[in-house]
Amino acid sequence: MKRLLVLTLSIAFVGLLTVSCGKKQAAVPAPGPEGPAGRPMPGGPMPGGRLEPIRVGALFAVTGPASFLGAPEKRTVDMLVEQINSRGGGINGFPLQVIVKDTGGSPEKAMSFAKQLIEEDNVVAIIGPSTSGETMQIKNLCEENKVVLVSCAAAEVIVKPVAKYVFKTPQKDSQAATLIFRTMKDMGISKIGVVSGNTGFGKAGKAQLETLAPTMGIEIVANEVYDKSATDLTDILAKVKAKNVQAVVNWSIVPAQSIVAKNMKQIGLDVPLFQSHGFGNVKYAEQAGEAGNGILFPAGRLLVVDELSDSDSQKPVLAKYKAEYEARYDEPVSTFGGHAYDALMIVIKGLETAGETDRAALRNAIEGMKGFVGTGGVFNFSPEDHNGLTLDAFEMLTVKDGKFVLADR
């Protein structure tokens, strides 16, 4: 009888404890897909009185053939997160956590990690991936799950047609092609050869060049595609040379950018070499060596900040980022780290404007963002434009003794 009484009291006590705990938990709702109900920012107090951080996902090709893009992107984000959290306020009083996944440049890994960030980590947004192929792989996933994606890749198809939750920070490839063709016209060039990598970025750029060339009086007389892993391109460049071209355009983001320059010199193809805006890491020029001198390419102003006028609205932002990055990592700043800077700061500004982590509110805040001064230009987003940059965001640069300078200097 005593055993029965003890057992009955124990069950009753456990039941009361469960109800009590259930009521206590109900007072602080757990984060859902749109953030916890009744709170302006995610999460509640954690052990020790700490606040649960705002979680943002990042997909970067930190290793692999596209590491010239992803490695500076990750380093930039690491630096920014430390700065934002060390200043005390974080984002609207909440600390920031960026969960970085190394995709190695693989679209398949990007998809797997994106699902993990959305379903397990409950991120409010994703920045990256580094490459266009990866971005296109996860674009529909983010759109279907209503998760803001701010890509660091350049292909225009990422934002054209516009997808409601998808944005990007690099300048458009159509704008890059336009500036290249305008420069050619100024140089009296009308007959060109095009070589491009078989990546998503290469294919998209090739299409833009083919579309715009006839409208600008440029004739493409040779048009060759190479494998992204190619280490010798003399065969296809020999075909281009046989067409008596006046210039060559190479559109890629892989190390072949330096190989093209070397192989052109080796076979005596002595004409101007234009690269895409994917050339914005000085390591490409260093790898090309003497053959890199004279390469022309469109880029943002970050790479030539020291040559800018003090009246340039971007100069304070560019100079600060460049100084902090180079002091911390002892390496030259790159366009690609700048793309990650812009992506994360756009998300942060959007969160501050929205005042909450509701994904739809964040999306609306970014789409309505005007006059945001970034490393890639001054961004003015709209429902029709999820890139927010104009042709004015570009300068034409050239390589001189392994360094980037303005082409007209």
C-alpha positions as CSV (number, residue, x, y, z in Angstrom):
1,M,0.0,0.0,0.0
2,K,2.8,2.4,0.9
3,R,4.6,1.6,-2.4
4,L,1.4,2.3,-4.3
5,L,1.0,5.7,-2.5
6,V,4.6,6.7,-3.2
7,L,4.2,5.7,-6.8
8,T,1.0,7.7,-7.1
9,L,2.6,10.8,-5.5
10,S,5.7,10.5,-7.8
11,I,3.6,10.5,-10.9
12,A,1.6,13.4,-9.7
13,F,4.8,15.4,-9.0
14,V,6.2,14.7,-12.4
15,G,3.0,15.7,-14.0
16,L,3.0,19.0,-12.2
17,L,6.6,19.6,-13.0
18,T,6.0,18.9,-16.7
19,V,3.1,21.4,-16.8
20,S,5.2,24.0,-14.9
21,C,8.1,23.6,-17.3
22,G,5.7,23.7,-20.3
23,K,4.3,27.0,-19.1
24,K,7.7,28.4,-18.5
25,Q,8.9,27.5,-22.0
26,A,5.7,29.0,-23.6
27,A,6.7,32.4,-22.2
28,V,9.7,32.6,-24.6
29,P,8.7,31.2,-28.0
30,A,11.3,29.3,-29.9
31,P,12.5,30.8,-33.2
32,G,10.4,29.8,-36.2
33,P,11.0,30.4,-39.9
34,E,10.1,34.0,-39.6
35,G,11.6,34.6,-36.2
36,P,10.0,34.2,-32.8
37,A,6.5,35.6,-32.3
38,G,6.3,38.8,-30.3
39,R,10.1,39.6,-30.4
40,P,11.8,42.2,-32.7
41,M,14.9,39.9,-33.0
42,P,15.5,36.2,-32.7
43,G,15.9,34.1,-29.6
44,G,15.8,34.9,-26.0
45,P,18.2,34.9,-23.0
46,M,20.8,32.1,-23.0
47,P,22.7,30.8,-20.0
48,G,24.7,33.5,-18.3
49,G,22.3,36.2,-19.6
50,R,23.7,36.2,-23.1
51,L,21.3,36.8,-26.1
52,E,20.8,34.3,-28.8
53,P,22.6,35.6,-31.9
54,I,21.1,36.6,-35.3
55,R,22.3,33.8,-37.6
56,V,23.3,34.5,-41.2
57,G,24.6,31.8,-43.5
58,A,27.6,32.1,-45.9
59,L,28.6,29.9,-48.7
60,F,32.1,30.6,-49.9
61,A,34.6,28.6,-52.1
62,V,37.3,28.9,-49.4
63,T,39.3,26.0,-50.9
64,G,39.5,24.6,-54.4
65,P,40.0,26.3,-57.8
66,A,37.8,29.3,-56.9
67,S,39.6,30.0,-53.7
68,F,40.9,33.3,-55.0
69,L,37.3,34.3,-54.6
70,G,36.1,32.5,-51.5
71,A,39.1,32.9,-49.3
72,P,39.1,36.7,-49.2
73,E,35.3,36.6,-48.9
74,K,35.6,34.5,-45.7
75,R,38.4,36.6,-44.3
76,T,36.3,39.8,-44.9
77,V,33.3,38.3,-43.2
78,D,35.3,37.1,-40.2
79,M,36.7,40.6,-39.8
80,L,33.3,42.3,-40.1
81,V,31.6,40.0,-37.6
82,E,34.4,40.7,-35.0
83,Q,34.1,44.4,-35.6
84,I,30.3,44.4,-35.3
85,N,30.1,42.3,-32.2
86,S,33.0,44.1,-30.5
87,R,31.3,47.5,-30.7
88,G,28.7,46.2,-28.2
89,G,25.5,46.8,-29.9
90,G,25.7,44.1,-32.5
91,I,22.6,44.4,-34.7
92,N,19.8,46.2,-32.8
93,G,21.3,44.9,-29.6
94,F,21.7,41.3,-30.7
95,P,25.1,39.7,-31.5
96,L,25.7,38.5,-35.1
97,Q,26.7,35.0,-36.0
98,V,27.8,34.1,-39.6
99,I,27.9,30.4,-40.2
100,V,30.4,29.9,-43.0
101,K,30.4,26.7,-45.2
102,D,33.3,26.0,-47.5
103,T,31.7,24.7,-50.8
104,G,35.0,24.3,-52.6
105,G,33.3,25.8,-55.6
106,S,31.0,22.8,-55.9
107,P,27.3,23.5,-56.9
108,E,26.3,20.2,-55.2
109,K,28.0,21.1,-51.9
110,A,26.4,24.5,-52.1
111,M,23.0,22.9,-52.4
112,S,23.6,20.6,-49.5
113,F,25.0,23.3,-47.2
114,A,22.2,25.7,-48.2
115,K,19.6,23.2,-47.1
116,Q,21.4,22.7,-43.8
117,L,21.6,26.5,-43.2
118,I,17.9,26.9,-43.9
119,E,16.5,23.7,-42.2
120,E,18.9,23.2,-39.3
121,D,20.5,26.5,-38.6
122,N,17.4,28.6,-39.3
123,V,19.4,31.5,-40.8
124,V,17.6,34.7,-41.7
125,A,19.6,35.1,-44.9
126,I,22.5,33.6,-46.9
127,I,25.4,35.5,-48.5
128,G,27.3,34.0,-51.3
129,P,28.0,31.6,-53.0
130,S,31.2,32.7,-54.6
131,T,30.5,31.5,-58.1
132,S,27.6,31.8,-60.5
133,G,27.1,28.1,-61.0
134,E,26.7,27.5,-57.3
135,T,24.3,30.5,-57.0
136,M,22.1,29.2,-59.8
137,Q,22.0,25.8,-58.1
138,I,20.5,27.2,-54.9
139,K,18.5,30.1,-56.3
140,N,15.2,28.3,-56.5
141,L,15.8,26.7,-53.0
142,C,16.1,30.1,-51.4
143,E,13.1,31.4,-53.3
144,E,10.9,28.5,-52.4
145,N,11.9,28.8,-48.7
146,K,11.6,32.6,-48.7
147,V,15.2,33.0,-47.5
148,V,17.0,36.1,-48.6
149,L,20.0,35.3,-50.8
150,V,22.6,38.0,-51.5
151,S,25.0,36.4,-54.0
152,C,28.7,37.3,-54.4
153,A,28.7,36.0,-58.0
154,A,28.5,38.1,-61.1
155,A,26.4,36.4,-63.8
156,E,23.4,38.6,-64.6
157,V,21.0,35.5,-64.8
158,I,21.2,35.5,-61.0
159,V,18.9,38.5,-60.9
160,K,17.4,38.5,-64.4
161,P,14.6,37.7,-64.4
162,V,14.1,39.0,-60.9
163,A,13.4,36.5,-58.1
164,K,11.7,37.9,-55.1
165,Y,14.3,36.8,-52.5
166,V,17.5,36.8,-54.6
167,F,19.9,39.7,-54.8
168,K,23.6,40.1,-55.8
169,T,26.4,42.5,-55.2
170,P,28.9,42.3,-58.2
171,Q,28.2,44.5,-61.1
172,K,26.3,43.0,-64.1
173,D,28.1,41.2,-66.8
174,S,26.2,43.1,-69.4
175,Q,27.6,46.3,-68.0
176,A,31.1,44.8,-68.0
177,A,30.7,43.8,-71.7
178,T,29.4,47.2,-72.6
179,L,32.4,49.0,-71.1
180,I,34.8,46.5,-72.8
181,F,33.1,47.2,-76.2
182,R,33.1,51.0,-75.6
183,T,36.8,50.9,-74.8
184,M,37.5,48.8,-78.0
185,K,35.6,51.3,-80.1
186,D,37.8,54.1,-78.7
187,M,40.8,52.1,-79.6
188,G,39.6,51.4,-83.2
189,I,39.0,47.7,-82.6
190,S,36.1,46.0,-84.4
191,K,37.2,42.4,-85.1
192,I,37.7,40.2,-82.0
193,G,38.1,36.7,-80.7
194,V,36.3,35.5,-77.6
195,V,37.5,32.6,-75.3
196,S,35.5,31.6,-72.2
197,G,35.5,29.0,-69.5
198,N,32.8,26.4,-69.3
199,T,31.5,27.6,-65.9
200,G,28.2,29.3,-65.2
201,F,30.0,32.6,-65.2
202,G,31.8,31.9,-68.4
203,K,28.6,30.8,-70.2
204,A,26.7,33.8,-69.0
205,G,29.4,36.2,-70.1
206,K,29.8,34.6,-73.5
207,A,26.1,35.1,-74.1
208,Q,26.3,38.7,-73.1
209,L,29.2,39.3,-75.5
210,E,27.4,37.6,-78.3
211,T,24.2,39.6,-77.8
212,L,25.9,43.0,-77.4
213,A,28.6,42.9,-80.0
214,P,26.4,43.5,-83.1
215,T,24.7,46.4,-81.4
216,M,28.1,48.1,-80.8
217,G,29.7,47.5,-84.1
218,I,31.9,44.6,-82.9
219,E,32.4,41.4,-84.9
220,I,33.2,38.2,-83.1
221,V,35.2,36.2,-85.7
222,A,36.5,33.5,-83.3
223,N,34.5,32.1,-80.3
224,E,36.1,29.3,-78.3
225,V,35.2,27.6,-75.0
226,Y,37.7,25.8,-72.8
227,D,37.4,23.5,-69.8
228,K,37.7,25.2,-66.5
229,S,40.5,22.8,-65.5
230,A,42.6,23.5,-68.6
231,T,46.3,24.2,-68.0
232,D,47.3,24.9,-71.6
233,L,45.2,26.9,-74.1
234,T,47.7,27.3,-77.0
235,D,45.5,25.2,-79.3
236,I,42.4,27.3,-79.0
237,L,44.4,30.5,-79.0
238,A,46.1,29.4,-82.2
239,K,42.6,29.1,-83.8
240,V,41.9,32.6,-82.6
241,K,45.2,34.0,-84.0
242,A,44.4,32.4,-87.4
243,K,41.3,34.7,-87.7
244,N,43.5,37.9,-87.6
245,V,41.7,39.3,-84.6
246,Q,42.4,42.8,-83.3
247,A,41.8,41.9,-79.7
248,V,40.9,38.9,-77.4
249,V,38.3,38.8,-74.7
250,N,38.7,36.1,-72.0
251,W,35.7,35.5,-69.7
252,S,36.3,33.3,-66.7
253,I,37.0,33.3,-63.0
254,V,39.4,30.4,-62.9
255,P,43.2,30.5,-62.9
256,A,43.1,30.2,-66.7
257,Q,43.0,33.9,-66.8
258,S,46.7,34.0,-66.3
259,I,47.2,31.0,-68.6
260,V,45.5,32.9,-71.5
261,A,47.9,35.8,-71.1
262,K,51.0,33.5,-71.0
263,N,49.9,31.4,-74.0
264,M,49.1,34.5,-76.1
265,K,52.6,35.7,-75.5
266,Q,54.1,32.3,-76.3
267,I,52.4,32.0,-79.7
268,G,53.0,35.6,-80.6
269,L,49.3,36.7,-80.5
270,D,50.3,40.3,-79.9
271,V,46.9,42.0,-79.5
272,P,45.2,43.6,-76.5
273,L,43.7,41.1,-74.0
274,F,40.5,42.1,-72.2
275,Q,39.4,40.2,-69.2
276,S,36.0,40.2,-67.5
277,H,35.3,41.7,-64.1
278,G,36.2,38.3,-62.7
279,F,39.9,39.4,-63.0
280,G,39.8,41.5,-59.8
281,N,42.4,39.7,-57.7
282,V,46.0,40.9,-58.2
283,K,47.1,37.3,-57.8
284,Y,45.9,36.6,-61.3
285,A,48.2,39.4,-62.6
286,E,51.1,38.1,-60.5
287,Q,50.7,34.6,-61.9
288,A,50.7,36.0,-65.4
289,G,54.0,37.7,-64.8
290,E,55.3,39.9,-67.6
291,A,52.6,38.5,-69.9
292,G,50.0,40.2,-67.7
293,N,51.2,43.8,-68.5
294,G,48.6,45.7,-70.5
295,I,45.6,43.4,-69.7
296,L,42.5,45.6,-69.6
297,F,39.4,44.8,-67.5
298,P,36.4,46.5,-65.9
299,A,36.2,46.6,-62.1
300,G,34.9,48.6,-59.2
301,R,37.0,51.4,-57.6
302,L,38.3,49.4,-54.7
303,L,41.4,48.2,-56.5
304,V,42.4,51.8,-57.3
305,V,41.2,53.7,-54.3
306,D,44.5,55.5,-53.9
307,E,44.0,57.1,-57.3
308,L,40.5,58.4,-56.5
309,S,39.6,62.0,-55.8
310,D,38.8,62.9,-52.2
311,S,35.4,64.0,-53.5
312,D,34.5,60.5,-54.6
313,S,31.6,59.3,-52.4
314,Q,33.0,55.8,-52.2
315,K,36.5,56.7,-51.2
316,P,36.0,56.7,-47.4
317,V,34.4,53.3,-47.4
318,L,36.9,51.8,-49.8
319,A,39.9,53.3,-48.0
320,K,38.7,52.1,-44.6
321,Y,38.0,48.5,-45.8
322,K,41.3,48.3,-47.7
323,A,43.3,49.6,-44.7
324,E,41.7,47.3,-42.2
325,Y,41.8,44.2,-44.4
326,E,45.4,44.6,-45.4
327,A,46.6,45.4,-41.9
328,R,44.8,42.3,-40.5
329,Y,45.7,39.7,-43.2
330,D,48.9,41.1,-44.8
331,E,47.7,40.6,-48.3
332,P,46.2,43.0,-51.0
333,V,42.5,43.6,-50.9
334,S,40.5,42.1,-53.8
335,T,37.3,42.8,-55.6
336,F,35.9,39.5,-54.3
337,G,36.4,40.2,-50.6
338,G,34.6,43.5,-51.5
339,H,31.6,41.5,-52.8
340,A,31.3,39.8,-49.5
341,Y,31.7,43.1,-47.6
342,D,28.8,44.5,-49.6
343,A,26.6,41.4,-49.2
344,L,27.0,41.2,-45.4
345,M,26.6,45.0,-44.9
346,I,23.5,45.0,-47.1
347,V,21.9,42.3,-44.9
348,I,22.9,44.1,-41.7
349,K,21.5,47.4,-43.0
350,G,18.3,45.6,-44.0
351,L,18.0,44.0,-40.5
352,E,18.5,47.4,-38.9
353,T,15.9,49.0,-41.1
354,A,13.4,46.2,-40.6
355,G,13.9,46.1,-36.9
356,E,13.1,42.4,-36.9
357,T,14.3,39.1,-38.3
358,D,11.2,38.3,-40.2
359,R,12.5,37.2,-43.6
360,A,9.9,39.0,-45.6
361,A,10.5,42.2,-43.7
362,L,14.3,41.8,-44.4
363,R,13.6,41.2,-48.1
364,N,11.4,44.3,-48.3
365,A,14.0,46.4,-46.5
366,I,16.7,45.4,-49.0
367,E,14.5,45.9,-52.0
368,G,13.8,49.4,-50.9
369,M,17.4,50.3,-50.0
370,K,18.7,53.4,-51.7
371,G,22.1,55.1,-51.7
372,F,24.0,52.4,-49.9
373,V,27.7,53.0,-50.5
374,G,29.5,49.8,-50.9
375,T,32.8,48.6,-52.4
376,G,31.2,47.7,-55.7
377,G,29.4,51.0,-56.1
378,V,26.4,52.9,-54.8
379,F,23.5,50.5,-54.5
380,N,19.9,51.5,-55.4
381,F,17.7,48.5,-55.3
382,S,14.1,48.3,-56.6
383,P,11.5,45.7,-57.4
384,E,12.8,45.7,-61.0
385,D,16.5,45.7,-60.1
386,H,18.0,43.3,-57.5
387,N,21.6,44.3,-58.3
388,G,21.2,48.0,-57.8
389,L,24.3,49.2,-59.7
390,T,24.7,51.1,-63.0
391,L,27.5,51.2,-65.5
392,D,29.0,54.1,-63.4
393,A,30.1,51.6,-60.8
394,F,32.8,50.4,-63.2
395,E,36.3,51.8,-64.1
396,M,38.5,50.4,-66.8
397,L,41.7,49.1,-65.2
398,T,44.9,47.8,-66.6
399,V,47.9,45.8,-65.3
400,K,51.2,47.7,-65.0
401,D,54.2,45.9,-63.5
402,G,51.9,43.4,-61.7
403,K,49.7,46.1,-60.2
404,F,46.3,47.5,-61.1
405,V,46.0,51.1,-62.2
406,L,43.3,53.1,-64.0
407,A,43.6,52.5,-67.7
408,D,43.7,56.2,-68.6
409,R,46.6,57.0,-66.3
